Amino acid sequence: MNYAAAFSAVLLTVSLAACQRDVVVTPAAAPAPAPAVIAVPGPAGPAGTPGTTGATGSTGSTGSTGSTGFTGSTGATGSTGSTGATGSTGYTGYSGATGATGATGATGATGPSGGATGATGATGATGATGATGSAGATGTTGDTGATGQRGRTGDTVVVVPPTTSR
């Protein structure tokens, strides 16, 4: 603080001297030696006013990107499901009987030598058709399902048709 007062005084003198013309400046007498100051601690003074908040610091630079992680291993293959049971084969129906062979036609008479050829004998009758085979056996009837619960009773509603008044 002592330096600031001395500097202000010198500065004032120089600025005033710059405005004057032909002025003789007499040097000032040497200042008296300063008394020796011995600092003796005393009671603490009141706290000073808080200083102003400092400016916000600049943001740091962004970190570099991390490396890519490893690819996971492939999962295990699931087991194959069980094969369903094969259905049972149905019964084979009976084959019908084979029809009888038809009778052979009669042979025509031999003609005289050098004569005309005899007539062709008649065709034999057609054999009978065989009997139809039996149908396969009928499968067994399935079990009867469980009986359901008895229904709950409610109010009885009687509907009376409207009467016409005459």
CYANA upper distance limits for C-alpha pairs under 8 A (distance plus 0.5 A):
  1 MET  CA      5 ALA  CA      7.03
  2 ASN  CA      6 ALA  CA      6.88
  3 TYR  CA      7 PHE  CA      6.49
  4 ALA  CA      8 SER  CA      6.60
  5 ALA  CA      9 ALA  CA      6.79
  6 ALA  CA     10 VAL  CA      6.85
  7 PHE  CA     11 LEU  CA      6.61
  8 SER  CA     12 LEU  CA      6.63
  9 ALA  CA     13 THR  CA      6.77
 10 VAL  CA     14 VAL  CA      6.76
 11 LEU  CA     15 SER  CA      6.69
 12 LEU  CA     16 LEU  CA      6.70
 13 THR  CA     17 ALA  CA      6.56
 14 VAL  CA     18 ALA  CA      6.72
 15 SER  CA     19 CYS  CA      7.51
 16 LEU  CA     20 GLN  CA      7.52
 17 ALA  CA     23 VAL  CA      8.35
 91 TYR  CA    136 GLY  CA      6.29
 91 TYR  CA    137 ALA  CA      7.23
 92 THR  CA    136 GLY  CA      6.64
 93 GLY  CA    133 GLY  CA      7.17
 93 GLY  CA    134 SER  CA      6.44
 93 GLY  CA    135 ALA  CA      5.90
 93 GLY  CA    136 GLY  CA      5.18
 94 TYR  CA    133 GLY  CA      5.21
 94 TYR  CA    134 SER  CA      5.67
 94 TYR  CA    135 ALA  CA      7.55
 94 TYR  CA    136 GLY  CA      8.04
 95 SER  CA    132 THR  CA      7.84
 95 SER  CA    133 GLY  CA      5.26
 95 SER  CA    134 SER  CA      8.00
 96 GLY  CA    130 GLY  CA      6.31
 96 GLY  CA    131 ALA  CA      5.48
 96 GLY  CA    132 THR  CA      5.21
 96 GLY  CA    133 GLY  CA      4.71
 96 GLY  CA    134 SER  CA      8.33
 97 ALA  CA    130 GLY  CA      5.21
 97 ALA  CA    131 ALA  CA      5.87
 97 ALA  CA    132 THR  CA      7.93
 97 ALA  CA    133 GLY  CA      8.17
 98 THR  CA    129 THR  CA      7.75
 98 THR  CA    130 GLY  CA      5.25
 98 THR  CA    131 ALA  CA      8.12
 99 GLY  CA    127 GLY  CA      6.36
 99 GLY  CA    128 ALA  CA      5.51
 99 GLY  CA    129 THR  CA      5.39
 99 GLY  CA    130 GLY  CA      4.93
100 ALA  CA    127 GLY  CA      5.46
100 ALA  CA    128 ALA  CA      6.34
100 ALA  CA    129 THR  CA      8.32
101 THR  CA    126 THR  CA      7.85
101 THR  CA    127 GLY  CA      5.47
101 THR  CA    128 ALA  CA      8.40
102 GLY  CA    124 GLY  CA      6.25
102 GLY  CA    125 ALA  CA      5.56
102 GLY  CA    126 THR  CA      5.39
102 GLY  CA    127 GLY  CA      4.97
103 ALA  CA    124 GLY  CA      5.22
103 ALA  CA    125 ALA  CA      6.31
103 ALA  CA    126 THR  CA      8.27
104 THR  CA    123 THR  CA      7.41
104 THR  CA    124 GLY  CA      5.28
104 THR  CA    125 ALA  CA      8.36
105 GLY  CA    121 GLY  CA      6.15
105 GLY  CA    122 ALA  CA      5.47
105 GLY  CA    123 THR  CA      5.23
105 GLY  CA    124 GLY  CA      5.05
106 ALA  CA    121 GLY  CA      5.31
106 ALA  CA    122 ALA  CA      6.57
106 ALA  CA    123 THR  CA      8.34
107 THR  CA    120 THR  CA      7.29
107 THR  CA    121 GLY  CA      5.31
107 THR  CA    122 ALA  CA      8.47
108 GLY  CA    118 GLY  CA      6.08
108 GLY  CA    119 ALA  CA      5.84
108 GLY  CA    120 THR  CA      5.77
108 GLY  CA    121 GLY  CA      5.42
109 ALA  CA    118 GLY  CA      5.89
109 ALA  CA    119 ALA  CA      7.66
110 THR  CA    117 THR  CA      7.42
110 THR  CA    118 GLY  CA      5.96
111 GLY  CA    115 GLY  CA      6.25
111 GLY  CA    116 ALA  CA      6.43
111 GLY  CA    117 THR  CA      6.01
111 GLY  CA    118 GLY  CA      5.83
112 PRO  CA    116 ALA  CA      7.87
